[in-house]
Amino acid sequence: MTIEMLNKGTILVLMAQEDMRRYALSFEDGSAPEQGLKKLLYRVGEECGIDYSGKSFLVEALPSSDGCLLIISVKRVRKVYRIKRSEKRDLCVFDTADMLLDWLLLGEGAGGSVYRYRSKYVLIPALAASKRTLALMGEYGRPVKANAVETARIREFGEVIQAPFGKGDARRHTNEELYE
């Protein structure tokens, strides 16, 4: 087997029939066993001084009179970074305190926090709201989708009306206590 580095990214390998058998490579079935190809690439890398980390290979095989000719192109793998879009969360905006109280006294929510933000009352539910809960919310307030940044802005700049509460906590208060 003859290995020659043509340039920084291209290697030429001339293999005889016995070399092809050693690495279990064949033109008969049109496939190359993964282990044999890995061993071959490892040997080529050792002889040419190529570090395999962060690289991808394109191997082209051409039959020759007593074996095959391999052209190996080495390319650096570019890392792909993806920005994860923040999930939208269901909030409910109530125009008046009475509408908010009616919703809280109904006790359909799974808990959450209530803030006064920009002259509105905003309920940030503790859990994702079901379709039924969203439909009921629409009768008292306005369900709104908000991302993590918008939710954080409400928590930071909004006035806390009710810290995190659980289902049914609103029923323990009288209307006068909630208005104080």
N, C-alpha and C positions, 0 to 999 in steps of 0.2 A: 504494500500500500504506500502510495506517495501522497504526501500532504504539502501543499504549497499555498502560502498566503499571498494573494494577488495584491490586495490593498487592505486598508484598515478594517473594512467591512465585508470582504469577499475572500473565501477560501476555496481552493480547488483540491479535490480528493480523487485520486485515481485508484480504483479498487480492482483487484483480481478476483477470480471466482472463489478462491479459498477465503479471501477476506470477506466476501459477501456471505459465505456460509458461516463464518465465525460470528458475524453480527446478525445472522438470520434474516438477511435482506434478499429479496427476490423480485424479479419482474413478472414472474408467472401469475401470481394472484393479485398483483397490483397494490398490495399493502405492505407496510413495514411494521414489524413488531416494535412496540414502544420501547421495551427494554433494550433491544439490540441497537436501536437508533440512539437511545440515551448513552449507551456505552461508547458508541462511535463518536458522538458529539463530545463526550467527556475526554476521550483520547485526543481528538482534534484540538480541543481547548487547551489541553496540557502542552501539546507540541507547539501551538501558536501563542501560548501565553494569554488566553482569553479568559476573563472572569465572567462566569455565566449569570451572576446575579443582575437582575434588571435588564436582561437582554431577551430578545426573541429571535428565532431562526426561521429562515425560509430555505428548505432543502429541495434542490432540483436534481433529479436523477436522469441521466442519459445513458442508454446502453452503449457499450463499446465492444470490440471484438473478443476480448477475454474477460470481461467484467462490466464495470460501469464507471461513469464519470459523475461525481457529485459536485455541484456548485452550491456552496453554503453562504447565504447572505446573513450577516449578523446585524441586528438593529437594536437600538436602545429602546426599551419600552417606556413610553411616556405615561406617567401616572395621570389618571383621570380623577379629578376632584368634582364631586357633585355637591351642590348646595341643597340641603334638605329643606324643602318648603315646610314651614310650620303649619301644623294642622289647624284648621279653623275650629273654633269652639262656639257652642251655642250659649249666648247670653240672652237675658231678657231685659228690655228697657221699659220702665213704667213711667208714664207722664205725671202721675200724681201719687202721693203717699197712700190715698185711699185704694187705688188700684193695686198697689203693692201689698197692702194689708189684706185685701180680699184674697189675693193669690196665696199669701203666706198662711192665712187662716184656712184656706181650702186644704192645705197640707199635702198637695200632690207632688211637690218637689222632693228631691233626695238630699236636700240640704245645700249649703253653700254660703256665700257672703253677699251682703247688700251694701252698696255704696251710693252716695249722692254725688253725681258727676255731671257737671254742666247743666244744672237745674233739673236733672232727671234722676230717677232711681234705677240703679243697675243691679240685677241679680246675676252673680257668677255662680252657677251650679257646681256642686262638688263633683258630680258625675255627669257623663254624657246623658243628655235628655232623650227619652224615647219619643217616638212619633206621637204617641198619645199625649205625653206631657207637653210637647211642643204645640200641639193643637190646642190644648187647654190654656197654655201660656198666651197664645194668640188672642184669647178672649179677654185677657186682663192687661196684657202688655204687648210688646213687639219683640218676637224672637229675632236675634241678630247674630250673624256669624262674625267672630272676631278672632284674629290670630294672637299668638303669645305676646307680641309687642303691644297691641291694643289693650289686651287684658292687663298687662303689667302697668300700662299708663293709667288705667282706671284705678288699679290698686294703689299706685303711688300718689296720684293727685286727687283721687276721690276721697270724700269724707266717709269714714266707716260708720254705717248705720247699724249693721249687725255683723259681728265677727262670725267666723264659720259656725254654722248651726246644723243640726241634724233634722231629719224628717220629724215633724210634729212639734218642734220647739216653739214655733210661733203661737201655738194654741195655749201655751202657758202664760202668755202675757195678755193683759187687757188692752183695749185700744188706747186708754189714757197713758199706760206705761210706754207704749211704742211712740207716742207723740211727744213725750217729755224730752 
